[in-house]
């Protein structure tokens, strides 16, 4: 019986911590102000965290499987994005041209001396 009590107390503590972290880190909460949810979670054991998870937690964003597609598929990484590669290439070539011009100026200056 003591083991069951310890198990249930541990589950309640984990639920309390998860609900409190979720409530405090969410951008917004539903059905009540954040302070009310924090007080409910802290002062009403077990029912407070459960109520928050059922009625107060904001809806989760759509998963990748059923997310609405806007304007076609997006690149998975930056090196798959042609616009990103073009911008990097143009910026890198500009830097290389500036560096080359600086080296040429330094060479001319050394030759003159």
TABELKA-V309666 format. One record per run of one state. SS is the DSSP state (~ for helix, > for strand, _ for the rest). FROM is the first residue (numbers start at 1). TO is the last residue. If there is no record, write none. Layout:
SS_FROM_TO / SS_FROM_TO
//
This chain:
__1_1 / ~_2_25 / __26_33 / ~_34_43 / __44_46 / ~_47_56 / __57_77 / ~_78_80 / __81_81 / ~_82_112 / __113_113
//
